[in-house]
Amino acid sequence: MSLTLKPLRPAVEWLDEPYLAFADGLVHIDPKVGIPASGPWSRDQPNHPSSVTAGFIGTADCIAKARAWLSRAAEGVDGDDDHHPFCGFQLNGPFASQLRTNGPEAKITANEIRELTANRLKKLDGLKHLLDLIDNRLVQLASLDAPPTVVFITLPTEITKRYWAVHQTNRGVETVWNLRAGIKARAMRRGLRTQLLQQETIESDLEAHTSGLEHPADLAWNLFTAVYFKAGGFPWAPVGIPAGTCHIGVTFYRPHGERSAMRTSVAQAFAENGDAFVLRGNPFEWNGKWPHLPAEEAARLIADVADRYTQTMKRPPRRLVVHKQSCFFPDELSGFQDSLNGYDYDLVALAPSTGMRLMRHGEYPPPRGVCVSVGDRRYLYTTGYIPSLGRYPHGHVPTPVQITDHVGESAPQELLREVLLLTKMNWNSARFAEKLPVTVRFANEVGAILRDLPDDCTPEARYAFYM
């Protein structure tokens, strides 16, 4: 008996590059063109920060180098054929904002550094001591009559390498303590936004490309875009997301010291103008391969997001889109749908796909924005050759993102267009786009910070504290 298989007939189409909005109504696909041409989106809005006061925590040498490097970078940095020049961060420049690098400082002494590098000191004890020292300095800066807008924390390389990630195993449960997450959690409790500056960065030459680091112009672009956002501004806004739409990334993390079955949910929510906030759910027990929410927790998380959106935007949402990196389980799906009654909604599971490749004749891989449909499966290349740049700006073979599950009302193509746009909404840098949408891009970082935050401490909702 012979078996006849129906041939697969893949359909390929290209989604246009989404636009971003800047000042004076300008729209463009690239932040590094839009901001120099017209200024950041919030330049003429009440939340525009015309002045940003920098505070500093670190050794005397690192602080001095950081002040000098930031002052020089704020003047502008030359680019080359493959890198846009940085337009500077000046009051009379495109950003219409200035960084005051003469702000307050709280030093970590040479003796304290020596104690942290003592051979007898266990790494976890050393990390906790380092975080206590930084927290003490954060309290000093927060108690000032005029606290700094953004605190730059700059430590010697020997310290950051030693304590960046410390592993601990207790009764078979491994916990990773992360320096960045610990700093962010403590700064959040003090009401301060922070920016970590590596010693390699502040010692780099802004006039020449140092091997092993990003191009100096890209370093400056990424840093000052993040600073502008942390100071309260919006560098750009998405174009094409209907009013009343809220995108939600739902992720999970395991609290420190808890057994492997315990998880806590996190909602990263983004309004149609790009405004973002974070909400922490309740711990719950879970068994299986993929974490998923109990029905009541799924419903509560959606209700909390809708309430926060209403507070932020001064009107309730019309449409809620949930992004997850795993499929929706029946109880979880039921909980989401019960809480979404009365809203337009889409529940979307997204995952990087390693099992599908699209080959292209020629020198470059498939363009970013290529969508491949195979039966009821949809794949989207969020990285790839970028026609507007005339090059492929990544060093790896691009792989697509796949919609692995969808329950809702929108057509798959519309959902993929939104995913493509959300890959451009990382205000922590000025990169053209990321591989994953911002709803799930920072999942691990946000979870790590919340893991370091005590249960009796209410997390900051504003996204600037997590970036």
C-alpha positions in Angstrom: 0.0 0.0 0.0 1.5 3.3 -1.0 1.0 6.5 1.0 0.6 9.8 -0.9 1.8 12.9 0.9 0.4 16.3 0.0 3.3 18.6 -0.9 3.8 21.6 1.3 3.4 24.9 -0.5 5.1 27.5 1.5 4.0 31.1 0.9 6.6 33.9 1.3 5.9 37.6 1.7 7.8 40.6 2.9 6.4 42.9 5.6 7.4 46.6 5.2 9.7 48.0 7.8 7.6 49.6 10.6 7.9 53.4 11.2 8.7 55.2 14.4 7.6 58.7 15.4 9.9 61.5 16.4 9.4 65.2 17.2 7.5 67.6 14.8 5.5 64.7 13.3 8.5 63.1 11.6 8.3 59.3 11.0 11.3 57.2 10.0 12.4 53.6 10.3 15.8 54.3 12.1 16.2 56.1 15.4 19.7 57.2 14.4 18.2 59.1 11.5 15.0 60.3 13.1 16.5 61.8 16.3 19.2 63.9 14.5 16.7 65.0 11.9 13.9 66.1 14.3 14.6 65.2 17.9 13.2 62.7 20.3 9.4 62.1 20.2 8.8 63.7 23.6 10.9 66.8 22.9 7.9 69.1 23.1 6.0 67.1 25.7 5.8 67.8 29.4 7.9 64.7 30.2 10.9 66.0 28.2 14.0 66.2 30.4 15.9 69.3 29.3 18.5 68.6 32.0 19.8 65.3 33.4 21.9 65.4 36.6 24.4 62.5 36.8 25.3 61.1 40.1 28.2 58.6 40.6 29.1 55.6 42.7 32.5 54.0 42.3 36.1 54.3 43.1 37.7 57.8 42.8 39.6 56.8 39.7 36.5 55.2 37.9 34.3 58.2 38.8 36.9 60.7 37.4 37.2 58.7 34.2 33.4 58.3 33.9 32.9 62.1 34.2 35.5 62.8 31.5 34.2 60.0 29.1 30.5 61.1 29.5 31.4 64.8 29.0 33.3 64.0 25.8 30.7 61.6 24.5 27.9 64.1 25.0 29.7 66.4 22.5 29.1 63.9 19.7 31.0 61.0 18.3 32.1 60.4 14.7 30.8 57.4 12.7 32.0 55.7 9.6 30.5 53.9 6.6 28.8 51.3 8.8 28.0 53.4 11.9 25.8 56.5 12.2 27.7 59.4 14.0 26.2 60.2 17.4 24.6 63.6 17.3 25.6 64.5 20.9 23.5 65.2 24.0 23.4 68.9 24.2 20.7 71.5 25.0 21.1 73.1 21.6 21.3 69.8 19.7 18.7 67.3 18.5 18.1 65.8 21.9 17.5 69.3 23.4 18.8 68.0 26.7 22.1 68.2 28.5 23.8 65.8 30.9 25.3 67.6 33.9 28.3 65.5 34.8 29.3 67.6 37.8 26.6 66.0 39.9 27.1 64.4 43.4 29.3 61.3 44.0 29.5 58.6 46.7 32.9 56.9 46.6 33.9 53.4 47.4 37.3 53.5 49.0 40.5 51.6 48.1 40.3 49.7 51.5 36.8 48.6 50.7 38.0 47.3 47.2 40.9 45.5 48.9 38.5 43.7 51.3 36.3 42.7 48.4 39.2 41.0 46.6 40.7 39.2 49.6 41.3 35.5 48.8 39.7 34.3 52.0 36.4 35.9 51.1 33.7 33.6 49.7 32.2 34.9 46.5 28.6 35.0 47.8 29.7 36.8 51.0 31.7 39.2 48.9 28.8 40.0 46.6 26.4 40.6 49.5 29.1 42.9 51.1 29.5 44.8 47.7 25.7 45.2 47.4 25.5 46.5 50.9 28.3 49.1 50.1 26.5 50.2 47.0 23.2 50.4 48.9 24.8 52.6 51.5 26.0 55.0 48.8 22.5 54.9 47.1 21.0 56.0 50.4 23.5 58.9 50.6 22.5 60.1 47.1 18.8 59.6 47.6 18.8 61.6 50.8 20.2 64.7 49.1 17.9 67.7 48.8 18.2 67.3 45.0 19.0 63.6 44.2 20.6 62.9 40.8 18.4 62.0 37.9 20.5 59.0 36.9 23.2 57.3 39.0 26.2 56.0 37.1 27.8 53.0 38.9 31.3 52.3 37.7 33.5 49.7 39.3 37.0 48.2 38.5 36.9 45.3 36.1 38.3 42.9 38.7 35.3 43.6 40.9 32.6 43.2 38.1 34.2 40.0 36.8 34.4 38.5 40.2 30.9 39.3 41.3 28.9 39.6 38.0 27.2 36.2 38.6 27.7 34.0 41.7 26.3 30.5 41.8 25.0 28.8 44.9 23.6 25.3 45.4 21.5 24.6 48.5 19.8 21.2 49.0 19.9 20.5 45.2 18.5 23.9 44.2 20.9 26.2 42.3 20.5 29.9 42.7 22.4 32.5 40.6 23.0 35.9 42.3 23.5 38.6 39.8 25.4 41.9 40.5 23.3 44.0 38.0 20.0 42.6 39.3 21.1 43.2 42.9 22.0 46.8 42.2 18.8 47.5 40.3 16.7 46.0 43.1 18.4 48.1 45.7 18.2 51.3 43.6 14.5 50.7 43.1 14.0 50.7 46.9 15.8 54.0 47.1 13.8 55.6 44.2 16.9 56.0 42.0 17.4 55.0 38.3 20.8 53.6 37.6 23.2 53.0 34.7 26.1 50.7 35.0 29.4 51.8 33.3 32.1 49.2 32.7 35.7 50.2 33.2 36.5 49.1 29.7 33.9 51.6 28.4 35.1 54.7 30.3 38.7 53.9 29.4 37.9 53.4 25.7 39.0 55.9 23.0 36.0 57.8 21.5 38.1 58.7 18.5 39.0 55.2 17.5 37.2 51.8 17.5 38.7 49.6 20.3 38.7 45.9 19.6 36.2 44.0 21.7 33.9 46.9 22.2 31.1 48.3 20.2 31.9 51.2 17.8 32.3 54.4 19.9 29.4 56.0 18.1 27.1 53.0 18.9 28.3 53.1 22.5 27.3 56.7 22.8 24.0 56.2 21.0 22.9 53.3 23.2 24.0 55.0 26.4 22.4 58.4 25.9 19.2 57.0 24.5 18.9 54.9 27.7 19.7 58.0 29.8 17.1 60.1 28.1 14.4 57.4 28.8 15.5 56.9 32.4 15.2 60.6 32.9 11.6 60.5 31.8 11.6 61.1 28.1 10.4 58.9 25.2 13.1 58.7 22.5 10.6 57.6 19.9 7.1 56.1 19.7 5.6 53.3 17.6 3.6 54.1 14.5 0.6 51.9 13.5 -0.6 50.4 16.8 -4.3 51.3 17.3 -5.2 53.5 20.2 -6.3 51.5 23.3 -4.0 48.6 22.6 -1.8 47.2 25.4 0.8 44.5 24.7 1.7 42.3 27.6 4.6 40.0 27.9 4.0 37.2 30.5 7.1 35.5 31.9 8.1 33.6 35.1 11.0 33.4 37.5 11.9 31.2 40.4 12.3 33.1 43.7 15.7 32.8 45.4 16.0 29.6 47.5 12.6 28.2 46.5 12.2 24.6 45.4 12.1 24.1 41.7 8.3 23.8 41.6 7.7 27.4 42.7 7.3 30.2 40.2 6.3 33.9 40.2 4.7 35.6 37.2 5.7 38.9 35.7 3.7 41.1 33.3 5.7 43.6 31.1 3.1 45.8 29.6 3.4 48.4 26.8 0.8 51.0 25.8 0.4 52.0 22.2 2.6 55.1 22.7 5.4 52.9 24.1 4.9 53.8 27.7 5.8 50.7 29.7 5.3 49.3 33.2 6.0 46.1 35.1 3.7 44.2 37.5 4.6 41.2 39.7 2.2 38.4 40.2 1.9 35.9 43.1 4.1 32.9 43.7 2.5 29.6 42.6 3.4 25.9 42.4 3.9 24.4 39.1 5.1 21.0 37.8 6.0 20.1 34.2 8.2 21.2 31.4 6.7 24.7 30.7 5.6 27.1 33.4 1.9 28.2 33.1 -0.4 30.1 35.3 -3.3 28.8 37.3 -6.6 30.1 36.1 -7.1 32.6 38.9 -3.6 34.0 38.6 -4.0 34.5 34.9 -7.2 36.4 35.5 -5.7 38.5 38.2 -2.7 39.4 36.2 -4.8 40.7 33.3 -7.1 42.6 35.7 -4.0 44.3 37.3 -2.6 45.3 33.9 -5.9 46.7 32.8 -6.1 48.8 36.0 -2.5 50.1 35.6 -3.1 50.9 31.9 -6.2 52.9 32.9 -4.2 54.8 35.5 -1.4 55.5 33.1 -3.4 56.4 29.9 -6.4 58.0 31.7 -8.8 55.6 29.8 -9.4 51.9 29.8 -7.8 49.6 27.2 -9.8 48.4 24.2 -7.5 45.6 23.1 -5.1 43.4 25.1 -2.4 41.3 23.4 -0.6 38.7 25.5 2.8 37.4 24.4 4.3 34.3 26.0 7.2 32.1 25.0 5.3 28.9 25.7 1.9 27.6 24.6 -1.2 28.3 26.6 -2.4 25.5 28.9 -6.2 24.9 29.3 -6.5 26.4 32.8 -4.3 29.3 31.9 -6.2 30.0 28.7 -9.5 29.8 30.6 -8.3 32.4 33.2 -7.0 34.8 30.6 -10.2 34.6 28.6 -12.4 35.1 31.6 -10.6 38.3 32.5 -10.5 39.4 28.9 -14.3 39.3 28.6 -15.4 42.7 27.1 -12.0 43.4 25.4 -10.7 42.6 22.0 -7.8 40.3 22.6 -5.1 38.0 21.1 -3.2 35.4 23.1 0.1 34.7 21.2 2.9 32.3 21.9 6.2 33.3 20.3 9.3 31.2 20.1 12.6 31.4 18.2 12.6 28.7 15.6 15.7 26.6 15.0 14.1 24.0 12.8 13.3 26.2 9.8 15.6 28.1 7.4 14.8 30.1 4.3 17.7 30.1 1.8 18.3 33.0 -0.5 20.3 33.3 -3.7 23.0 35.9 -3.4 25.5 37.2 -0.8 23.1 38.1 2.0 20.6 36.1 4.1 16.8 36.7 3.8 15.7 40.3 4.5 14.3 41.3 7.9 10.5 41.3 7.6 10.2 38.1 5.5 7.2 36.1 6.6 7.0 32.4 5.7 3.7 30.5 5.9 3.8 26.7 5.9 0.3 25.3 6.4 -1.0 27.0 9.5 2.5 27.8 10.8 3.9 31.4 10.6 7.6 32.3 10.7 9.0 35.8 10.8 12.5 37.0 10.2 13.1 39.8 12.7 16.8 39.8 11.9 18.3 39.5 8.5 19.5 41.7 5.6 18.3 45.3 6.1 17.7 46.9 2.7 17.7 50.5 4.1 21.2 49.9 5.6 22.4 48.0 2.6 24.0 45.3 4.8 23.4 42.5 7.3 24.5 44.0 10.7 24.7 40.7 12.7 27.4 38.1 13.0 25.2 35.0 13.2 22.9 33.1 10.8 19.5 34.6 11.2 16.6 32.4 12.5 13.0 33.3 12.4 10.5 33.8 15.2 7.5 31.5 15.1 3.9 31.9 16.3 3.5 28.6 18.0 0.0 29.3 19.4 -2.7 31.9 18.9 -6.2 32.4 20.3 -7.9 35.6 19.3 -9.4 37.8 16.6 -6.5 39.2 14.6 -5.1 37.8 11.5 -1.7 36.1 11.9 -0.1 38.6 9.5 -1.3 41.6 11.6 0.2 40.0 14.7 3.5 39.5 13.0 3.5 43.2 11.9 3.1 44.2 15.5 5.9 41.8 16.5 8.2 43.4 13.9 7.3 46.9 15.3 7.9 45.8 18.9 11.4 44.6 18.1 12.2 48.3 17.5 10.9 49.5 21.0 14.0 48.8 23.1 14.7 52.2 24.6 17.8 50.8 26.3 19.6 51.3 23.1 19.3 52.9 19.6 19.8 49.7 17.6 17.7 49.4 14.5 15.9 46.4 15.9 16.2 43.4 18.1 15.5 39.7 17.5 12.6 39.4 20.0 9.9 42.0 20.7 10.3 44.1 23.8 7.4 42.3 25.5 9.7 39.3 26.0 13.2 40.8 25.2 13.9 41.7 28.9 12.1 38.7 30.5 15.2 37.3 32.2 16.5 40.7 33.4 13.2 41.8 34.9 12.7 38.4 36.6 16.3 38.6 38.0 15.6 42.0 39.5 12.3 41.1 41.0 13.9 37.9 42.5 16.3 40.2 44.5 13.4 42.3 45.7 11.9 41.3 49.1 8.3 40.1 49.0 7.2 42.9 51.3 8.6 45.5 48.9 6.2 46.7 46.2 8.1 46.7 42.8 8.3 50.0 40.9 5.9 49.8 38.0 7.9 52.2 35.8 10.1 50.4 33.3 13.0 52.8 33.6 14.0 51.2 36.9 14.6 47.8 35.2 16.7 48.9 32.2 
